[in-house]
């Protein structure tokens, strides 16, 4: 699948029903990262994606597609670029 933004090679999951957190954590672990990567400055404000996703679920939006770019450095796997598509 070719994505609209530049993700290159990705790990992805797509379902016709809402994705669960268990499904997401297997494919896009960076969604669940609780802290910013240590390469970010002190001025960088980190907002965990899962916090946003939980709030959007409360408003009726559900994830049906998610992807995460591949990494060469496994240390960055939990902080790599990711995308979640939602439906209402």
PEVENQUI-V955117 format. One record per residue. N is the residue number from 0. D_LAST is the distance of its C-alpha to the last C-alpha in Angstrom with 1 decimal. Layout:
BEGIN
[[N	D_LAST] [N	D_LAST]]
END
This chain:
BEGIN
[[0	22.6] [1	23.1] [2	20.7] [3	20.5] [4	22.0] [5	25.1] [6	24.5] [7	27.3] [8	27.6] [9	24.6] [10	23.6] [11	20.2] [12	18.1] [13	15.5] [14	14.2] [15	12.4] [16	11.3] [17	10.0] [18	12.9] [19	15.2] [20	17.3] [21	20.3] [22	19.0] [23	18.0] [24	21.4] [25	23.4] [26	22.0] [27	20.9] [28	23.2] [29	23.1] [30	19.6] [31	21.7] [32	24.6] [33	25.9] [34	28.4] [35	29.0] [36	31.3] [37	34.9] [38	35.3] [39	33.3] [40	35.4] [41	35.6] [42	34.0] [43	30.8] [44	28.2] [45	26.0] [46	22.5] [47	21.3] [48	18.0] [49	17.3] [50	17.7] [51	15.0] [52	12.7] [53	13.6] [54	13.1] [55	9.6] [56	9.0] [57	10.9] [58	8.6] [59	5.7] [60	4.4] [61	6.2] [62	8.9] [63	10.1] [64	12.9] [65	15.4] [66	18.9] [67	22.0] [68	25.2] [69	28.4] [70	31.1] [71	34.8] [72	35.4] [73	33.9] [74	34.3] [75	31.4] [76	29.0] [77	27.2] [78	26.8] [79	26.1] [80	23.6] [81	20.1] [82	16.7] [83	13.3] [84	10.5] [85	6.8] [86	3.7] [87	0.0]]
END
